[in-house]
Amino acid sequence: MKNILYIVSTLTNSGPINQLYNLIKYLDRNTYRPFIVTLSHETENSVRDEFEKIDVCLYSLNLSRIIGFLIAQKKIEHLIDEIKPIIIHSQGIRGDIISSKIKKIVPKITTVHNILQLDYTMTYGKLIGIMMYIRHSKSFINMSLCIGVSGAVGDNLKRKFNVSSNITIYNGVNTDSFYTNSILNKEGTKYCYLISIEEKILLRKKLNLPINDKIWITSGSLTSRKDPLFLINNWIKIQKIKDVEHLVLIGDGVIKERCKNIAMGSDSIHIIGHVNNVADYLCAADYYVSSSQAEGFPLAVLEAMACGLPVLLSDIGPHKEIMTLAPEAGLLYKLKNESDFTESLNKMMQADKNKMSVASLEVIKNTLNARTMSEKYQKVYNLIINNRM
């Protein structure tokens, strides 16, 4: 049995932690045994219990950020002596920095989930953001391999940070949670969905959403990086000219109140906030829309596609990659370009929705699913173990 040690800050519910769960869930347990060490106390939004359910050995150092940078390395080195991992796999700025300092002779890899210089400066401000991405990028020097979650992330590592030892493994959706809500049944060339019109109506009633109108939905944190204000402002303008039905936003964040204030008075914009039943809202909707300015490889978009939604996406690199993989699943529009957004939205509503839905579902089924993602990581593990990478 080959032990793998994963290092993360916490198991707080987030895109990267969900992807870690997906990776571990489909590990070949006849070959690999997963261990996770977390650096800090868990938050209320922790999914630690979910990892326990899939038989992961969990350790927590329960350290503050400052104390963690002082003593976490030694504590993890003692743990390494105990479990003897054949690979150390970290992610996130704290996990990567501490992993890079470990002196034990063990191959170290990291999964990079973002475009560092964009994500950190948009999230933490220019000064702090620059300090963070410079410090994070320096940790890659001591890594055996960096794995980018998209080609855009990998290209950025090479171009911006001169990290030549990197490959791409796309994020994947846990289809047990999403794909089963909107599965394809093929009868000749005709497709139908597991979720019927009647089921969608029941979902909308349950969620207190409009029953008969078209619903566009966006999910994720309400932050400047995701730019929900672009959607809300443009939805209000378009609504004055023509009826484009309803826009639903699920998720929480630092600009939630600004979003509510701008949307105040509009009956067609629904700001729901944080929810635990994302799949229900996605399956109740008709289309998905994203105005993100920066992403790694957005799980929110993949989840929407796993529920059979056509997607309208800003033309950032990772969104372009998704559309390259599934060109008939929707449209791209120029980032922050109001006229192109409006034109693309109109094209989407006039296009064959069923054809776009089929394309969304098929790319998840065939390529962008958790099992496929995990199998690719396991191939990398095997190559590293056999000194072939």
Backbone hydrogen bonds in HBPLUS format (Angstrom, degrees):
<---DONOR---> <-ACCEPTOR-->    atom                        ^
c    i                          cat <-CA-CA->   ^        H-A-AA   ^      H-
h    n   atom  resd res      DA  || num        DHA   H-A  angle D-A-AA Bond
n    s   type  num  typ     dist DA aas  dist angle  dist       angle   num
A0002-LYS N   A0031-THR O   2.83 MM  29  5.98 168.3  1.84 153.2 157.2     1
A0033-ARG N   A0002-LYS O   2.84 MM  31  5.98 152.9  1.92 143.7 144.7     2
A0086-ILE N   A0003-ASN O   2.78 MM  83  5.87 157.0  1.83 162.5 161.8     3
A0004-ILE N   A0033-ARG O   2.98 MM  29  6.19 159.4  2.03 152.8 154.0     4
A0035-PHE N   A0004-ILE O   2.85 MM  31  6.02 147.6  1.95 171.2 173.8     5
A0005-LEU N   A0087-ILE O   3.09 MM  82  6.45 167.4  2.11 164.1 164.7     6
A0089-HIS N   A0005-LEU O   2.78 MM  84  6.08 166.3  1.80 157.2 162.0     7
A0006-TYR N   A0035-PHE O   2.74 MM  29  6.06 167.0  1.75 157.8 161.9     8
A0037-VAL N   A0006-TYR O   2.88 MM  31  6.27 162.9  1.91 171.2 176.3     9
A0007-ILE N   A0089-HIS O   3.01 MM  82  6.34 147.5  2.11 132.7 140.5    10
A0091-GLN N   A0007-ILE O   3.32 MM  84  6.74 139.1  2.49 172.4 176.2    11
A0008-VAL N   A0037-VAL O   3.22 MM  29  6.58 163.5  2.25 157.5 161.7    12
A0039-LEU N   A0008-VAL O   3.15 MM  31  6.58 135.4  2.36 139.5 152.2    13
A0039-LEU N   A0009-SER O   2.84 MM  30  4.79 128.2  2.11 114.3 130.2    14
A0040-SER N   A0009-SER O   3.07 MM  31  5.94 163.6  2.10 161.0 157.6    15
A0047-VAL N   A0011-LEU O   2.88 MM  36  5.79 162.0  1.91 153.8 155.8    16
A0013-ASN N   A0045-ASN O   2.82 MM  32  5.77 169.9  1.83 149.9 152.0    17
A0018-ASN N   A0014-SER O   2.85 MM   4  6.00 155.1  1.91 154.6 162.4    18
A0019-GLN N   A0015-GLY O   2.96 MM   4  6.24 149.2  2.06 150.0 158.8    19
A0020-LEU N   A0016-PRO O   2.96 MM   4  6.26 146.1  2.08 141.0 150.4    20
A0021-TYR N   A0017-ILE O   2.93 MM   4  6.21 155.9  1.99 147.1 153.3    21
A0022-ASN N   A0018-ASN O   2.96 MM   4  6.25 156.8  2.02 143.5 149.6    22
A0023-LEU N   A0019-GLN O   2.89 MM   4  6.12 155.0  1.95 146.6 153.1    23
A0024-ILE N   A0020-LEU O   2.99 MM   4  6.22 169.0  2.00 154.4 156.4    24
A0025-LYS N   A0021-TYR O   2.81 MM   4  5.89 159.2  1.85 154.5 160.9    25
A0027-LEU N   A0024-ILE O   3.08 MM   3  5.10 171.0  2.08 110.6 112.2    26
A0031-THR N   A0028-ASP O   2.94 MM   3  5.53 157.8  1.99 115.0 122.3    27
A0032-TYR N   A0028-ASP O   2.83 MM   4  5.96 173.2  1.84 162.3 164.3    28
A0057-CYS N   A0034-PRO O   3.36 MM  23  6.56 164.8  2.39 153.9 149.5    29
A0036-ILE N   A0057-CYS O   2.89 MM  21  6.29 161.0  1.92 161.2 165.8    30
A0059-TYR N   A0036-ILE O   2.79 MM  23  6.12 151.6  1.87 162.2 169.3    31
A0038-THR N   A0059-TYR O   2.86 MM  21  6.34 157.4  1.91 153.1 157.8    32
A0061-LEU N   A0038-THR O   2.89 MM  23  6.22 168.9  1.90 160.8 162.7    33
A0063-LEU N   A0039-LEU O   2.80 MM  24  5.85 166.1  1.82 145.2 147.2    34
A0046-SER N   A0043-THR O   3.19 MM   3  5.34 137.3  2.38 118.9 115.6    35
A0050-GLU N   A0047-VAL O   2.96 MM   3  5.37 129.0  2.22 107.9 120.9    36
A0051-PHE N   A0048-ARG O   3.06 MM   3  5.32 123.5  2.40 102.2 116.0    37
A0052-GLU N   A0048-ARG O   3.06 MM   4  6.43 153.1  2.13 151.1 159.4    38
A0053-LYS N   A0049-ASP O   3.07 MM   4  6.35 144.5  2.20 143.4 152.2    39
A0054-ILE N   A0051-PHE O   3.14 MM   3  5.37 140.7  2.30 101.2 111.8    40
A0055-ASP N   A0052-GLU O   3.06 MM   3  5.17 151.6  2.14 113.7 112.7    41
A0068-GLY N   A0064-SER O   2.76 MM   4  5.64 147.4  1.87 143.1 153.5    42
A0069-PHE N   A0065-ARG O   3.22 MM   4  6.46 154.0  2.29 145.7 149.2    43
A0070-LEU N   A0067-ILE O   3.02 MM   3  5.10 136.6  2.22  98.8 111.8    44
A0071-ILE N   A0067-ILE O   3.00 MM   4  6.27 156.9  2.05 161.6 166.3    45
A0072-ALA N   A0068-GLY O   2.84 MM   4  4.82 151.5  1.92 135.4 140.9    46
A0075-LYS N   A0071-ILE O   3.25 MM   4  6.51 164.1  2.28 154.7 159.4    47
A0076-ILE N   A0072-ALA O   2.89 MM   4  6.08 160.1  1.93 157.6 162.7    48
A0077-GLU N   A0073-GLN O   2.91 MM   4  6.15 150.8  2.00 147.6 156.4    49
A0078-HIS N   A0074-LYS O   3.02 MM   4  6.31 150.0  2.11 146.6 153.6    50
A0079-LEU N   A0075-LYS O   3.08 MM   4  6.39 149.2  2.17 139.5 148.2    51
A0080-ILE N   A0076-ILE O   2.80 MM   4  6.10 147.7  1.91 147.6 156.9    52
A0081-ASP N   A0077-GLU O   3.11 MM   4  6.40 151.2  2.19 142.0 148.4    53
A0082-GLU N   A0078-HIS O   3.21 MM   4  6.51 137.7  2.40 135.4 146.5    54
A0082-GLU N   A0079-LEU O   3.01 MM   3  4.98 124.3  2.33  92.9 107.9    55
A0083-ILE N   A0079-LEU O   2.93 MM   4  6.26 165.9  1.95 163.3 163.9    56
A0084-LYS N   A0080-ILE O   2.78 MM   4  5.18 148.0  1.88 140.4 148.5    57
A0088-ILE N   A0107-PRO O   2.93 MM  19  6.28 162.1  1.96 163.0 168.4    58
A0109-ILE N   A0088-ILE O   2.87 MM  21  6.31 163.5  1.90 166.1 171.7    59
A0090-SER N   A0109-ILE O   2.99 MM  19  6.46 161.2  2.03 157.9 157.3    60
A0111-THR N   A0090-SER O   3.18 MM  21  6.75 147.1  2.29 154.9 163.3    61
A0096-ASP N   A0092-GLY O   2.88 MM   4  5.89 163.7  1.90 157.5 162.6    62
A0097-ILE N   A0093-ILE O   3.06 MM   4  6.08 162.2  2.09 143.3 148.4    63
A0098-ILE N   A0094-ARG O   3.09 MM   4  6.19 171.4  2.10 152.7 155.3    64
A0099-SER N   A0095-GLY O   2.94 MM   4  5.97 159.0  1.98 144.1 151.0    65
A0100-SER N   A0096-ASP O   2.89 MM   4  5.98 155.5  1.95 147.3 153.7    66
A0101-LYS N   A0098-ILE O   3.11 MM   3  5.33 143.5  2.25 102.7 113.1    67
A0102-ILE N   A0099-SER O   3.13 MM   3  5.37 152.1  2.21 107.3 115.5    68
A0106-VAL N   A0104-LYS O   2.95 MM   2  5.72 124.4  2.27 109.6  93.4    69
A0144-SER N   A0108-LYS O   2.61 MM  36  5.31 148.2  1.71 150.3 161.9    70
A0110-THR N   A0145-LEU O   3.13 MM  35  6.67 148.3  2.23 153.4 162.9    71
A0147-ILE N   A0110-THR O   2.78 MM  37  6.06 162.0  1.81 160.1 166.3    72
A0112-VAL N   A0147-ILE O   2.79 MM  35  5.98 159.7  1.83 147.3 154.0    73
A0149-VAL N   A0112-VAL O   3.29 MM  37  6.44 144.7  2.42 175.0 166.8    74
A0118-LEU N   A0115-ILE O   3.03 MM   3  5.65 133.2  2.25 119.4 131.6    75
A0119-ASP N   A0115-ILE O   2.93 MM   4  5.90 175.0  1.93 166.8 167.7    76
A0120-TYR N   A0116-LEU O   3.01 MM   4  5.93 168.4  2.03 155.8 158.6    77
A0122-MET N   A0118-LEU O   3.01 MM   4  5.99 157.0  2.07 148.8 155.3    78
A0123-THR N   A0119-ASP O   2.99 MM   4  6.01 144.6  2.12 144.6 154.4    79
A0124-TYR N   A0120-TYR O   2.81 MM   4  5.67 166.2  1.83 149.7 154.1    80
A0125-GLY N   A0121-THR O   3.04 MM   4  4.71 131.9  2.28 120.4 125.7    81
A0129-GLY N   A0125-GLY O   2.82 MM   4  5.50 146.4  1.93 144.0 155.4    82
A0130-ILE N   A0126-LYS O   2.92 MM   4  5.96 157.0  1.97 148.3 152.7    83
A0131-MET N   A0127-LEU O   3.22 MM   4  6.50 164.6  2.25 148.8 152.7    84
A0132-MET N   A0128-ILE O   2.90 MM   4  6.15 154.9  1.97 151.2 158.6    85
A0133-TYR N   A0129-GLY O   2.97 MM   4  6.23 166.9  1.98 155.0 157.2    86
A0134-ILE N   A0130-ILE O   3.05 MM   4  6.12 155.9  2.11 148.9 155.4    87
A0135-ARG N   A0131-MET O   3.06 MM   4  6.16 163.6  2.09 144.0 148.9    88
A0136-HIS N   A0132-MET O   2.83 MM   4  5.98 162.5  1.86 153.0 158.6    89
A0137-SER N   A0133-TYR O   2.98 MM   4  5.90 161.9  2.01 137.0 142.5    90
A0138-LYS N   A0134-ILE O   3.18 MM   4  6.37 144.2  2.31 143.1 151.5    91
A0139-SER N   A0136-HIS O   3.02 MM   3  5.49 141.0  2.18 108.8 119.4    92
A0140-PHE N   A0137-SER O   3.16 MM   3  5.55 149.4  2.26 107.0 115.3    93
A0141-ILE N   A0138-LYS O   3.29 MM   3  5.82 158.0  2.34 111.3 116.8    94
A0142-ASN N   A0139-SER O   3.34 MM   3  6.03 147.2  2.45 114.8 120.3    95
A0143-MET N   A0140-PHE O   3.09 MM   3  5.11 165.8  2.11 109.5 112.0    96
A0146-CYS N   A0165-SER O   3.00 MM  19  6.29 159.1  2.04 149.6 156.4    97
A0167-ILE N   A0146-CYS O   3.05 MM  21  6.65 143.3  2.19 152.0 163.3    98
A0148-GLY N   A0167-ILE O   2.79 MM  19  6.12 157.8  1.84 170.1 168.3    99
A0169-ILE N   A0148-GLY O   2.99 MM  21  6.33 157.0  2.05 162.1 169.3   100
A0154-GLY N   A0150-SER O   3.06 MM   4  6.38 164.9  2.09 150.8 154.6   101
A0155-ASP N   A0151-GLY O   2.78 MM   4  5.94 163.9  1.80 153.6 157.9   102
A0156-ASN N   A0152-ALA O   3.01 MM   4  6.10 151.5  2.10 138.8 146.7   103
A0157-LEU N   A0153-VAL O   2.97 MM   4  6.28 150.1  2.07 147.4 155.4   104
A0158-LYS N   A0154-GLY O   3.11 MM   4  6.45 153.5  2.19 148.3 154.8   105
A0159-ARG N   A0155-ASP O   2.82 MM   4  5.97 172.9  1.83 155.8 158.2   106
A0160-LYS N   A0156-ASN O   2.81 MM   4  5.41 156.0  1.86 139.8 147.8   107
A0161-PHE N   A0157-LEU O   3.22 MM   4  5.10 135.6  2.42 110.4 122.9   108
A0163-VAL N   A0157-LEU O   2.88 MM   6  5.26 172.6  1.88 129.7 130.5   109
A0162-ASN N   A0158-LYS O   3.11 MM   4  4.47 127.7  2.39 112.2 116.3   110
A0166-ASN N   A0164-SER O   3.00 MM   2  5.76 129.5  2.26 106.7  92.0   111
A0173-VAL N   A0368-LEU O   3.09 MM 195  6.37 165.5  2.11 125.8 122.6   112
A0370-ALA N   A0173-VAL O   2.71 MM 197  4.93 151.8  1.78 132.6 124.9   113
A0177-SER N   A0174-ASN O   2.99 MM   3  5.79 153.5  2.06 122.2 128.5   114
A0180-THR N   A0175-THR O   3.34 MM   5  6.48 145.9  2.47 167.3 165.2   115
A0181-ASN N   A0178-PHE O   2.94 MM   3  5.55 154.8  2.00 117.6 125.6   116
A0182-SER N   A0179-TYR O   3.04 MM   3  5.53 158.4  2.09 113.3 120.0   117
A0194-LEU N   A0183-ILE O   3.27 MM  11  5.39 137.6  2.46 138.0 148.5   118
A0185-ASN N   A0192-CYS O   3.41 MM   7  5.81 151.1  2.50 153.0 156.3   119
A0187-GLU N   A0190-LYS O   3.12 MM   3  5.35 170.3  2.13 158.7 161.3   120
A0190-LYS N   A0187-GLU O   3.11 MM   3  5.35 163.5  2.14 126.4 126.0   121
A0200-LYS N   A0196-SER O   2.91 MM   4  6.21 153.2  1.99 148.9 156.5   122
A0201-ILE N   A0197-ILE O   2.96 MM   4  6.22 154.8  2.02 148.7 155.2   123
A0202-LEU N   A0198-GLU O   3.04 MM   4  6.33 156.5  2.09 145.2 151.3   124
A0203-LEU N   A0199-GLU O   2.91 MM   4  6.17 154.1  1.98 146.2 153.3   125
A0204-ARG N   A0200-LYS O   2.93 MM   4  6.20 160.4  1.97 150.3 155.1   126
A0205-LYS N   A0201-ILE O   2.96 MM   4  6.23 154.3  2.03 148.3 155.4   127
A0206-LYS N   A0202-LEU O   2.95 MM   4  6.16 159.7  1.99 147.4 153.1   128
A0207-LEU N   A0203-LEU O   2.88 MM   4  6.12 148.2  1.98 149.2 158.3   129
A0208-ASN N   A0204-ARG O   2.87 MM   4  5.76 106.0  2.43 135.1 150.9   130
A0209-LEU N   A0204-ARG O   2.83 MM   5  4.83 169.6  1.85 143.3 146.6   131
A0208-ASN N   A0205-LYS O   3.24 MM   3  5.00 156.0  2.30  96.9 104.0   132
A0246-HIS N   A0214-LYS O   3.08 MM  32  6.37 167.3  2.10 156.7 160.8   133
A0286-ASP N   A0215-ILE O   2.81 MM  71  5.27 164.7  1.83 147.7 150.6   134
A0287-TYR N   A0215-ILE O   3.16 MM  72  6.54 153.0  2.23 150.9 153.5   135
A0216-TRP N   A0246-HIS O   2.81 MM  30  6.03 173.5  1.81 158.2 160.2   136
A0248-VAL N   A0216-TRP O   2.80 MM  32  6.17 155.8  1.86 152.2 160.3   137
A0217-ILE N   A0287-TYR O   2.89 MM  70  6.29 146.3  2.01 142.0 151.9   138
A0289-VAL N   A0217-ILE O   2.94 MM  72  6.09 153.6  2.02 150.8 154.3   139
A0218-THR N   A0248-VAL O   2.93 MM  30  6.39 148.9  2.03 163.0 172.6   140
A0250-ILE N   A0218-THR O   3.03 MM  32  6.47 164.5  2.06 160.1 164.7   141
A0220-GLY N   A0250-ILE O   3.09 MM  30  6.57 134.9  2.30 146.3 159.3   142
A0222-LEU N   A0252-ASP O   2.82 MM  30  5.37 157.5  1.87 112.3 119.8   143
A0255-ILE N   A0222-LEU O   3.16 MM  33  5.72 170.0  2.17 159.5 156.5   144
A0227-ASP N   A0223-THR O   2.97 MM   4  6.18 136.3  2.16 142.2 155.6   145
A0293-GLN N   A0225-ARG O   2.80 MM  68  5.45 175.7  1.81 177.9 178.1   146
A0230-PHE N   A0227-ASP O   3.28 MM   3  5.74 141.6  2.43 108.0 115.9   147
A0232-ILE N   A0228-PRO O   2.98 MM   4  6.30 167.6  1.99 157.6 160.3   148
A0233-ASN N   A0229-LEU O   2.90 MM   4  5.91 171.7  1.91 150.9 153.7   149
A0234-ASN N   A0230-PHE O   3.09 MM   4  6.09 161.3  2.12 144.4 150.0   150
A0235-TRP N   A0231-LEU O   2.78 MM   4  5.86 148.9  1.87 147.8 157.4   151
A0236-ILE N   A0232-ILE O   3.06 MM   4  6.27 158.7  2.11 151.5 155.8   152
A0237-LYS N   A0233-ASN O   3.21 MM   4  6.48 156.4  2.27 141.0 147.1   153
A0238-ILE N   A0234-ASN O   2.86 MM   4  6.03 168.0  1.88 153.5 156.7   154
A0239-GLN N   A0235-TRP O   2.89 MM   4  5.90 154.8  1.95 144.9 152.4   155
A0240-LYS N   A0237-LYS O   3.24 MM   3  5.45 137.1  2.44  99.0 109.9   156
A0241-ILE N   A0238-ILE O   2.95 MM   3  5.33 140.2  2.11 108.0 119.2   157
A0242-LYS N   A0238-ILE O   2.89 MM   4  6.13 172.8  1.89 168.4 169.9   158
A0247-LEU N   A0268-SER O   2.74 MM  21  6.13 161.7  1.78 168.1 174.4   159
A0270-HIS N   A0247-LEU O   2.80 MM  23  6.18 161.5  1.83 164.4 169.5   160
A0249-LEU N   A0270-HIS O   2.85 MM  21  6.21 165.4  1.88 160.6 162.3   161
A0272-ILE N   A0249-LEU O   2.86 MM  23  5.96 153.2  1.93 160.8 169.7   162
A0251-GLY N   A0273-GLY O   2.77 MM  22  4.60 156.4  1.82 104.3 109.5   163
A0256-LYS N   A0253-GLY O   3.22 MM   3  5.48 158.4  2.27 118.3 117.2   164
A0259-CYS N   A0255-ILE O   2.98 MM   4  6.26 157.4  2.03 152.3 158.7   165
A0260-LYS N   A0256-LYS O   2.96 MM   4  6.30 156.9  2.02 150.0 156.1   166
A0261-ASN N   A0257-GLU O   2.89 MM   4  6.11 157.8  1.94 149.3 155.2   167
A0262-ILE N   A0258-ARG O   3.03 MM   4  6.22 162.0  2.06 152.0 155.8   168
A0263-ALA N   A0259-CYS O   2.98 MM   4  6.11 154.3  2.04 147.4 155.0   169
A0264-MET N   A0260-LYS O   2.95 MM   4  5.86 114.4  2.39 138.5 153.0   170
A0264-MET N   A0261-ASN O   3.38 MM   3  5.15 150.4  2.47  92.5 100.9   171
A0266-SER N   A0263-ALA O   2.98 MM   3  5.66 160.9  2.02 145.3 146.5   172
A0280-ASP N   A0277-ASN O   3.12 MM   3  5.53 127.2  2.41 106.6 119.0   173
A0282-LEU N   A0278-VAL O   2.98 MM   4  6.27 160.7  2.02 157.0 163.2   174
A0283-CYS N   A0279-ALA O   2.87 MM   4  5.98 163.8  1.89 151.1 155.4   175
A0284-ALA N   A0280-ASP O   3.00 MM   4  6.12 131.6  2.24 137.9 150.8   176
A0285-ALA N   A0282-LEU O   3.13 MM   3  5.26 150.9  2.22 101.9 110.7   177
A0288-TYR N   A0310-PRO O   2.90 MM  22  6.14 159.6  1.94 164.3 170.5   178
A0312-LEU N   A0288-TYR O   2.84 MM  24  6.20 150.9  1.93 148.0 157.4   179
A0290-SER N   A0312-LEU O   2.96 MM  22  6.44 151.7  2.04 161.1 166.3   180
A0302-LEU N   A0298-PRO O   3.31 MM   4  6.68 160.5  2.35 144.6 149.9   181
A0303-GLU N   A0299-LEU O   2.81 MM   4  6.06 157.5  1.86 158.2 164.0   182
A0304-ALA N   A0300-ALA O   3.14 MM   4  6.35 152.5  2.22 140.0 146.9   183
A0305-MET N   A0301-VAL O   2.98 MM   4  6.30 157.8  2.03 150.8 156.8   184
A0306-ALA N   A0302-LEU O   2.85 MM   4  6.08 144.6  1.98 144.1 154.6   185
A0307-CYS N   A0304-ALA O   3.06 MM   3  5.20 144.1  2.20  98.8 109.6   186
A0309-LEU N   A0304-ALA O   3.12 MM   5  5.57 162.2  2.15 141.3 140.8   187
A0308-GLY N   A0305-MET O   2.93 MM   3  4.97 155.8  1.99 109.0 110.8   188
A0311-VAL N   A0329-ALA O   3.01 MM  18  6.31 155.9  2.07 141.0 148.6   189
A0331-LEU N   A0311-VAL O   3.00 MM  20  6.56 142.2  2.14 150.8 162.6   190
A0313-LEU N   A0331-LEU O   2.95 MM  18  6.41 161.8  1.98 157.0 160.5   191
A0333-TYR N   A0313-LEU O   2.92 MM  20  6.28 141.9  2.06 148.9 154.9   192
A0315-ASP N   A0333-TYR O   2.93 MM  18  5.62 128.3  2.20 165.3 163.3   193
A0320-LYS N   A0316-ILE O   3.01 MM   4  6.27 154.1  2.08 156.4 164.6   194
A0320-LYS N   A0317-GLY O   3.04 MM   3  5.09 116.0  2.47  97.7 113.5   195
A0321-GLU N   A0317-GLY O   3.03 MM   4  6.40 147.9  2.13 149.9 159.3   196
A0322-ILE N   A0318-PRO O   3.11 MM   4  6.46 153.9  2.18 145.6 151.5   197
A0323-MET N   A0319-HIS O   3.05 MM   4  6.36 161.4  2.08 151.0 155.5   198
A0324-THR N   A0320-LYS O   2.84 MM   4  6.08 135.9  2.04 142.0 154.8   199
A0325-LEU N   A0321-GLU O   3.05 MM   4  6.33 149.8  2.14 146.2 153.2   200
A0326-ALA N   A0322-ILE O   2.92 MM   4  6.21 138.5  2.10 140.7 153.4   201
A0329-ALA N   A0326-ALA O   3.06 MM   3  5.51 166.8  2.08 123.2 124.8   202
A0337-ASN N   A0334-LYS O   3.01 MM   3  5.37 154.6  2.08 139.5 135.2   203
A0341-PHE N   A0337-ASN O   2.95 MM   4  6.11 151.9  2.03 150.1 158.8   204
A0342-THR N   A0338-GLU O   3.00 MM   4  6.23 163.6  2.02 152.8 156.3   205
A0343-GLU N   A0339-SER O   2.97 MM   4  6.16 161.4  2.00 146.9 152.2   206
A0344-SER N   A0340-ASP O   2.91 MM   4  5.98 161.4  1.94 145.3 150.6   207
A0345-LEU N   A0341-PHE O   2.90 MM   4  6.06 156.0  1.96 149.5 156.4   208
A0346-ASN N   A0342-THR O   3.04 MM   4  6.26 158.5  2.09 146.6 151.9   209
A0347-LYS N   A0343-GLU O   3.02 MM   4  6.30 152.5  2.10 144.5 152.3   210
A0348-MET N   A0344-SER O   2.94 MM   4  6.19 154.0  2.01 147.2 154.1   211
A0349-MET N   A0345-LEU O   3.14 MM   4  6.45 156.5  2.20 148.9 153.9   212
A0350-GLN N   A0346-ASN O   3.20 MM   4  6.43 132.4  2.44 139.0 151.0   213
A0350-GLN N   A0347-LYS O   3.16 MM   3  5.17 134.5  2.38  95.8 108.3   214
A0351-ALA N   A0347-LYS O   3.00 MM   4  6.10 123.0  2.33 143.2 157.7   215
A0351-ALA N   A0348-MET O   3.22 MM   3  5.17 144.7  2.35  97.2 107.3   216
A0356-MET N   A0352-ASP O   3.22 MM   4  6.57 156.2  2.28 150.0 156.4   217
A0357-SER N   A0353-LYS O   2.90 MM   4  6.13 157.3  1.95 152.8 159.5   218
A0358-VAL N   A0354-ASN O   2.98 MM   4  6.19 158.3  2.03 148.6 153.7   219
A0359-ALA N   A0355-LYS O   3.15 MM   4  6.39 156.7  2.21 142.6 148.4   220
A0360-SER N   A0356-MET O   3.00 MM   4  6.28 154.0  2.07 148.6 155.5   221
A0361-LEU N   A0357-SER O   3.00 MM   4  6.27 167.7  2.02 155.7 157.9   222
A0362-GLU N   A0358-VAL O   2.94 MM   4  6.08 157.9  1.99 150.9 157.3   223
A0363-VAL N   A0359-ALA O   3.23 MM   4  6.33 158.6  2.28 146.3 150.0   224
A0365-LYS N   A0361-LEU O   2.94 MM   4  6.15 165.4  1.96 151.0 155.7   225
A0366-ASN N   A0362-GLU O   2.88 MM   4  5.93 156.4  1.94 148.2 153.8   226
A0367-THR N   A0363-VAL O   2.92 MM   4  5.40 147.3  2.03 130.0 138.5   227
A0368-LEU N   A0363-VAL O   2.88 MM   5  6.16 165.9  1.90 148.9 153.0   228
A0373-MET N   A0369-ASN O   3.09 MM   4  6.34 164.6  2.12 154.3 159.1   229
A0374-SER N   A0370-ALA O   2.88 MM   4  6.07 167.8  1.89 155.7 158.2   230
A0375-GLU N   A0371-ARG O   2.98 MM   4  6.18 158.4  2.03 150.4 156.3   231
A0376-LYS N   A0372-THR O   3.12 MM   4  6.39 148.5  2.22 146.7 154.5   232
A0376-LYS N   A0373-MET O   3.13 MM   3  5.27 122.7  2.48  98.0 112.0   233
A0377-TYR N   A0373-MET O   3.11 MM   4  6.51 153.2  2.18 149.7 157.2   234
A0378-GLN N   A0374-SER O   2.94 MM   4  6.22 155.8  2.00 150.1 157.1   235
A0379-LYS N   A0375-GLU O   3.04 MM   4  6.30 142.1  2.19 139.7 149.2   236
A0380-VAL N   A0376-LYS O   3.15 MM   4  6.47 150.9  2.24 142.1 149.4   237
A0380-VAL N   A0377-TYR O   3.07 MM   3  5.06 116.4  2.49  93.6 109.1   238
A0381-TYR N   A0377-TYR O   2.88 MM   4  6.25 160.0  1.92 153.1 158.7   239
A0382-ASN N   A0378-GLN O   2.98 MM   4  6.15 160.1  2.02 142.9 147.9   240
A0383-LEU N   A0379-LYS O   3.00 MM   4  6.25 154.5  2.06 144.9 151.5   241
A0384-ILE N   A0380-VAL O   2.93 MM   4  6.19 161.5  1.96 157.6 162.3   242
A0385-ILE N   A0381-TYR O   2.89 MM   4  6.10 165.6  1.91 155.8 159.8   243
A0386-ASN N   A0382-ASN O   3.05 MM   4  6.19 148.6  2.16 141.7 149.7   244
A0388-ARG N   A0383-LEU O   2.76 MM   5  4.96 172.3  1.77 157.7 154.9   245
A0387-ASN N   A0384-ILE O   2.97 MM   3  4.95 159.7  2.02 109.1 111.2   246
